[in-house]
């Protein structure tokens, strides 16, 4: 039986050594599984942050990794990658792995048992980390900006404010230095006690409130880190950020900046062209070294 992949990306690592444990070819290309990796994979159940890209090398030879993905091997011998995995992340009966997708067939040197060096595209990782941290900050600022529109208690977010994010978010897509989040403003949200009519009439004001809050948080330069319960890909991880209002703690499998001083600014724009769908676009400007 295989063992779960050991990952080091939570500590900000972008290089590492490992032993190839599996090479599998399929219609979407070849994937390489290594016992330990610094690569962050895209999650198959909530694919908000793209997987890392980079290289796998041995000696003078190397291949390009286009993206890291989740993979899983069942106790019965089934192997699945990405969206083809039929189980939720961490489900029993499966060993959870990180697969590194390469173009074409694997060269002869890249075979089971080979010792390899893994290197993540650092600039891309940094951009995605800024995008992910900015995404969380924007969602917290959004919750705060619409807190007065609830007639019922929807539950609390990481700062103790009414959890609009948790109630309404239907998709989140992170990219380098930004994110796009979609929120469903339908009947179920109104039944939960949210005043969608007042929100629609004041959306410009809400956007200004969010951006003012984000500017204040960036100016405070709070620390940001990932806390992990263990070294494998399925061990729980949490994002912690020491904001002035308190420490925000959010379950999160992605990567993040180490400090909000890494941003020059974070801002959002709100689009309510469809009255049933709020689209929040978050943009992050990196600090100039």
Secondary structure, 3 states (H helix, E strand, C coil): CCCCCEECHHHCCCEEEEEEEEEEEECCEEEEEECEECCCCECCCCCCECCCCEEEEECCEEEEEEEEEEEEEECCCCEEEHHHCCCCCCCCCEEEEEEEEECCCCCCCCCCCCEEEEEECHHHHHHHHHHHHHHHHHHHHHHHHCHHHECCCCCECCCCCECHHHHHEEEEEEECCEEEEEEECCHHHHHCCECHHHHHHCHHHHHHHHHHHHHHHHHHCCEEEEEECCCECCCCEEEEEEECCEEEEEECCCCCCCEHHHEEEEEEEEEEEECCEEEEEEEEEECCC
